[in-house]
Every structure is written in C-alpha cells, then in structure tokens.
Amino acid sequence: MAEESEKMEIDRVSDMDKASDRTNDREDESSDEISDNDEEYEKQASELEKKVEQNPYDYNAYIELIKLLQKIAEIERLRKAREMMSRHFPLTTELWISWLQDEINIAASDAERSAIVELFERAVQDYLSVDLWLEYAQFSIGNMGLQDGVKTVRNTFERALTAAGLHAAKGAILWEAYREFENVMLTMLQSRADTDLSESQQQELAAQKNRLVTIFRRQMACPLLDMEKTYQEFTEWLNEEPSRRDGVDIKNIESGFKTALLKLSKILPYEEQLLSSDNASKADHYRAYLQYEMSKNDPARVQCLYERTVADLCLDASMWLEYIEYLDSVLKIDTVVLSVCKRAVRNCPWSSPLWQHYLRALERYKKPFDEVKDVMEQALSVGFSTAEDYRSLWLCYIEYMRRRVDWGTDHQSTQMEELRTTFNRACDHLAQYFGLEGDPGCDILQYWARIEAAYCKNPEEFRRLWSDILSQGHDKTAAMWLEYIQWESIVTCLTV
C-alpha cells in the first residue's frame, strides 16, 4: 500500500509538472502573441506617423494613430501626435478628456500638474463642453493643497458657470458640483469649530453659509432642467439647521425661481426637439430656438445657445457665420468676436466667407498689419475649391490694403507700393492656379486701374492695365470697351 501510495504521489507531482509546463507554454504563446501584436501596432503607428507628416490635415489618420499609440503606451509619441492634431484641428470633448486623463494619471510633480492646467485652458477653448468644465473643476479640487487652492477652485467653477451655467439641458451638473464643493467646505468649518465659537469663526461660518445660499439663488434663477429638484434640495438644506434661514430672503429666491420655471416651460419644447432631432433637421431646430432666444434680448443666453449650436454643428460654416454676425452686431467685443472668428476658420477652413469675416474683424478692431497679413497667408494655404473663393478673398484683402493708404500723401508711398504688390500677387496667384478662369471678368485688374486713375492720377499705369484687360479676350466685349471709354474720359479730366 505504501508503495502504491508513493507511486500515486509521484504520478500526481508529475501531472502537476506537466500541467505547469502546459501553462508556461500557453503563457509563452500568449507573450509571443502580445509581442507580435505590439510589433504590428508599432508598424502601423510608424506608417500613420509618416502619413500625418505628409498630410497634416488627415483627420482620420490622427484618430487611428492616437488609438494605436495608446495601445502600445508610447506616451511621448502620443503627446506629439495629439499636439500635432490640436495644431490643425479643434478636438472633441472625448479626445480632450482622453488626453487629459492620460496626463493626470502620470503627473507626479507640481510642474507637471501646472502643465495639465495649461492643457485644460486649451481644451475649454475649442467647444462649449459641460463635461470638460466639470473635469477641470474636479482637477482643481485635487490641487486644493497648493497655494490659494480654494480660491482657484472657486475661480474655475465661476468660469465654468459663465461658459456653460446657462446650458438648459446640462448646466445644472456644474451648479450641483459647485454646491457640493461649498457644502463640503461648510462641513469642514463646522467640524473644526469649537463649542463656543469665536467672533471670527462665527463670521467665517456665516460667510460660508451665505456663499451656499447665493449659489442656490443664482442656480434657481436660471431656467434649467430638474429645477424643482434643486428647489427641494434648497428647502431641505435650509431646514437642516434653524439658523440657516437667518438673513435669507426666501420671497426673493422664490420669485426668481418661479420666473425661471416659467422661462423653462417656454424653452422646453425647443430642448425636446433638439433631443429627438436627427442630423438633417438639427440645424433648423437650433435656428428656431435661437430666433426665440434673440427675441428675448438676453445676449448671454443667445451666446450660450450659439456655443451649443456650433459645438453640435461644428462643420456648418453658415452657422458659424450667423454666430459671428450676431456678435458683430450685438456684443461688439473684440476678444469675443476674434476668438469665435479664429475658431470658425479652424472648424471650416474651406469657407472663404469665414476668412473674409475674420480679416474684416481684425481691421475693425484695429489689429496690427502683421496680424492681418498672417491670417491672410493662413487663408491662402488651406486650399479652397473654386477660383471664386480665392478671388473674393483677394478682393477683401485688397480693400483692406486700400484703406491703409494715406491718400493725402504722394501716390508713391510705402502703403501704395504694398497695395500694388498685393494687386500683382493676386493676379499672379489666380493666373497660376486657374488661368484666365481665375478672374474671368478681370475684376482685380479693373479695380487696380480705377485706383491708378481716381486716386493716383496715373494715366500711364491706368492705360497699361486696361491694355492687359483687353488682351485677355475682352477686346471683343462691348461692355468692356464702354467701361474703358468711360474711365478714359474721367482720367483725361483728372489729369488736365
């Protein structure tokens, strides 16, 4: 029996060894498979990196590259890909949050956390996003141990509410997070307080309670979904301690709440339409909603709704144009208008009218010539689909250059020479890429000729330009001859 038992034990150990060997074999195979996958991912990532270097406007290539680099945990290359994509495109909320979470997970020093703050600042500029602002506020709470930490958290929440606190569908999330933070601060103060409070402790507690009441009041004055729930929470919070009602103007808060509730009932049908709309009808629903909000003459609400609109319909150039025109006519604040212009051309770089609005806005707000010139160069580099798009852009820029000229000085001034250079460059550019179809009506040459005649009183240059116009097939067009003759008589009168 002992021998049999010993044999069974030996067999059992042998079986365990075999099982262990099989397990090790499977692990080796799995390791080989992972290694093979990594090699394949690495190969694909390298190919995509070359692809985006050759064509930095290939959006889908960036998306695939970022996914692959996340799989193989190549953090430096991942940063580079994201940075490159962010230079050429605005990023969606999902892309920003993914990037930020990766950076937060590996941040160890104060310098690295400061870099994340800068990243958040960039993120909230692309589109209105309640989720991004919430992430930003929560990250700020994690930095409360730093100098002025509480002040920074409050500042972040206030900025979040300015940007998205009026978002009827999702804004309540930010208000609730802000209230939760301030409520925790109140609890901490109460837990540290002695039985017999000093005067300074009483003042601090009273200020904190008032801060919470103020946030409740502000939130309930905004038409937001689930307002009744917020009112109930406020009532419960007040009743937790009898002293919380001291100094609180309940009637004023209730009045603001009822007014906001009535507003919510008016906009709720628009919110429901947006919720149920498909991509084809969404623009129409937003326009109807915007028309209603504009009729109420509340620019803050209109701007918030426009931000929601362009976030949802970021590739709709006409919607960006309407937004810019609204800001131009109502707000007229250069930092706001120019920021939206810049974001518009990042989202719809193919839209020549958007670039033209941007150029005019830069001029209207008296931005330096170099800044306007730089935007013009960017516009020329994006690649429009038609000669008309380029021609309209050039004419817009030429108008700007003409207005820069001091016509009280000699027509050989530096500004006039720059204008002539611009005319030349516009003609050459259109001819190079489109031939005679670049400016079939010779609009730019005619404009130039009129400048030389009416402003510079330069008949030689005027006639040279008209000779060029007629040589482009217009010598057989009666309308062109009549235009030339009319201006020739004007030039003769001006130079007599």
Residue, then its C-alpha position, 0 to 999 in steps of 0.5 A: m500500500a505504501e508503495e502504491s501510495e508513493k507511486m500515486e504521489i509521484d504520478r500526481v507531482s508529475d501531472m502537476d509538472k506537466a500541467s505547469d509546463r502546459t501553462n508556461d507554454r500557453e503563457d509563452e504563446s500568449s507573450d509571443e502573441i502580445s509581442d507580435n501584436d505590439e510589433e504590428y501596432e508599432k508598424q502601423a503607428s510608424e506608417l500613420e506617423k509618416k502619413v500625418e507628416q505628409n498630410p497634416y490635415d488627415y483627420n482620420a489618420y490622427i484618430e487611428l494613430i492616437k488609438l494605436l499609440q495608446k495601445i502600445a503606451e508610447i506616451e511621448r509619441l502620443r503627446k506629439a501626435r495629439e499636439m500635432m492634431s490640436r495644431h490643425f484641428p479643434l478636438t472633441t470633448e472625448l479626445w480632450i478628456s482622453w488626453l487629459q486623463d492620460e496626463i493626470n494619471i502620470a503627473a507626479s510633480d507640481a510642474e507637471r500638474s501646472a502643465i495639465v492646467e495649461l492643457f485644460e485652458r486649451a481644451v475649454q477653448d475649442y467647444l462649449s463642453v459641460d463635461l470638460w468644465l466639470e473635469y477641470a473643476q474636479f482637477s482643481i479640487g485635487n490641487m486644493g493643497l497648493q497655494d490659494g487652492v480654494k480660491t482657484v477652485r472657486n475661480t474655475f467653477e465661476r468660469a465654468l458657470t459663465a461658459a456653460g451655467l446657462h446650458a438648459a439641458k446640462g448646466a445644472i451638473l456644474w451648479e450641483a458640483y459647485r454646491e457640493f464643493e461649498n457644502v463640503m467646505l461648510t462641513m469642514l468649518q463646522s467640524r473644526a469649530d469649537t463649542d463656543l465659537s469665536e467672533s471670527q469663526q462665527q463670521e467665517l461660518a456665516a460667510q460660508k453659509n451665505r456663499l451656499v445660499t447665493i449659489f442656490r439663488r443664482q442656480m434657481a434663477c436660471p431656467l434649467l432642467d430638474m429645477e424643482k429638484t434643486y428647489q427641494e434640495f434648497t428647502e431641505w438644506l435650509n431646514e437642516e439647521p434653524s439658523r440657516r434661514d437667518g438673513v435669507d430672503i426666501k420671497n426673493i429666491e422664490s420669485g426668481f425661481k418661479t420666473a425661471l420655471l416659467k422661462l423653462s416651460k417656454i424653452l422646453p419644447y425647443e430642448e425636446q426637439l433638439l433631443s429627438s432631432d436627427n442630423a438633417s433637421k438639427a440645424d433648423h431646430y437650433r435656428a428656431y430656438l435661437q430666433y426665440e432666444m434673440s427675441k428675448n434680448d438676453p445676449a448671454r443666453v443667445q451666446c450660450l445657445y450659439e456655443r451649443t449650436v456650433a459645438d453640435l454643428c461644428l462643420d456648418a460654416s453658415m452657422w458659424l457665420e450667423y454666430i459671428e454676425y450676431l456678435d458683430s452686431v450685438l456684443k461688439i467685443d473684440t476678444v469675443v468676436l476674434s476668438v469665435c472668428k479664429r475658431a470658425v476658420r479652424n472648424c471650416p477652413w474651406s469657407s472663404p466667407l469665414w476668412q473674409h469675416y475674420l480679416r474684416a474683424l481684425e481691421r475693425y478692431k484695429k489689429p496690427f498689419d502683421e496680424v492681418k497679413d498672417v491670417m491672410e497667408q493662413a487663408l491662402s494655404v488651406g486650399f479652397s475649391t473654386a477660383e471664386d473663393y480665392r478671388s473674393l478673398w483677394l478682393c477683401y484683402i485688397e480693400y483692406m490694403r486700400r484703406r491703409v493708404d494715406w491718400g493725402t500723401d504722394h501716390q508713391s508711398t510705402q502703403m501704395e507700393e504694398l497695395r500694388t504688390t498685393f494687386n500683382r500677387a493676386c493676379d499672379h496667384l489666380a493666373q497660376y492656379f486657374g488661368l484666365e478662369g481665375d478672374p474671368g471678368c478681370d475684376i482685380l485688374q479693373y479695380w487696380a486701374r480705377i485706383e491708378a486713375a481716381y486716386c493716383k492720377n496715373p494715366e500711364e499705369f491706368r492705360r497699361l492695365w486696361s491694355d492687359i484687360l483687353s488682351q485677355g479676350h475682352d477686346k471683343t466685349a462691348a461692355m468692356w470697351l464702354e467701361y474703358i471709354q468711360w474711365e478714359s474720359i474721367v482720367t483725361c479730366l483728372t489729369v488736365 
